[in-house]
Amino acid sequence: MPWILLFLAGLTEVIWSYLMKQSLGFTRFWPTVGTVTFMLGSFALLSVSMKTLPLGTAYTIWTGIGALGAFVVGVAVLGEHLSAGRVIAALLILGGIILMKLSSTS
């Protein structure tokens, strides 16, 4: 269960980062409300998963999911530039997430 919660925490991190972009520097009300709501939800899910999972593992995977997800949303939804270097960087993050999970004792 802590791994599922951690995955959900990472997904909600992607949502709040997208909404933060849409808030235009917290100048738009509903995207700002969504950002804060999903941010709190993400922190809550991360916190519960950390009851069982080690800090380094949980935090690294949470931020990795958020970084990868934000990259994908940026390219797929916001039309951000896609280059070989950015894809390689994303694959390295994915590799780090997988290795962190496989090397975890929890």
N, C-alpha and C positions, 0 to 999 in steps of 0.2 A: 504493500500500500504506500509506503513512503516514496517509492520510485514513481508511482502514478501521480502522487501529489506534486512531486518535483517536476515532472513533465508538464503538468497543468500549470504550475507556477511559471515555467518557462514560456508556455503559450500565452498566458495572460501578460507576461512581460512584453511579448511581441505586440499584443493588442494595445497596451498603454503607450508603447513607444510610437506606434502608428498614430494613435489619437493625439499624442503630444505634438507630432508634426502637424496634424490637422488643426490644432488649437491656435496655430500661428503666434507662438510666444505667449500662450495663455490669454489671448485677446478674444477668443471665441468661446462663448459660455459652455455649450453642450460638449464639444470635444474636451474642454478643460475638466468638466465634471466627469466625463468618461475616463480621462487620464488618471485622475485621482482615485476613482472607484476601482479601476483595474489594477492600479499600482498597489493599493491597499490589499486587494485580493491576492495579488502575486506575492507580496511580502508575507501575508498570512499563510498561504500554501507553502512557501519556502520555509517559514518558521516551523510549521508542523512537521514537515519532512525532516528538518534538522533535529527533531527529537530523537531520531534513530540514525540518520546518516551523518557521517563526519562533516564538519564545517567545510573543509577544503573541497571535498568531493561535491557536496550539495551546491556550494556557491559557484564552483567552476562550471558545473553542468548547467545550472540555472542561467548564468551569464552567457554560456556558449549557445544554449537554445535561443536565448534572446538575441544574441548577435547574428546567428544564422537566420533566424526568422525575420529579423529586421532587414537583413540583406536581401532575402527572397522577396519580401513585401516591397522593398524599395525598387527592385528591378521589375517585378511582375505587376505591381499595382501603380507605382509612382513613376515608372518609366526611367528609372535611374540607369546610368551607364553600366554596361556589362563588359568587362575586359578579362583577358586571360589571367592577369595578375589577381583580380578580385575573386575569380572563381578558384584559383589555387589557394588563396588565403582562406576562403570559405571551406574548402576541402580540408585544409590543415586544422581549422577549428573543429570540423566534424570528426576528424581523426583524433583530436585531443579529447573530445567528449566521449567517444567510443572507448579510447584507452583508459580514461578516468573511470568509466563504468566497469570495464572488465577488470581493472586492478583494485576495485573497491572490495573490502571484506564484508560489507553490509549487504 
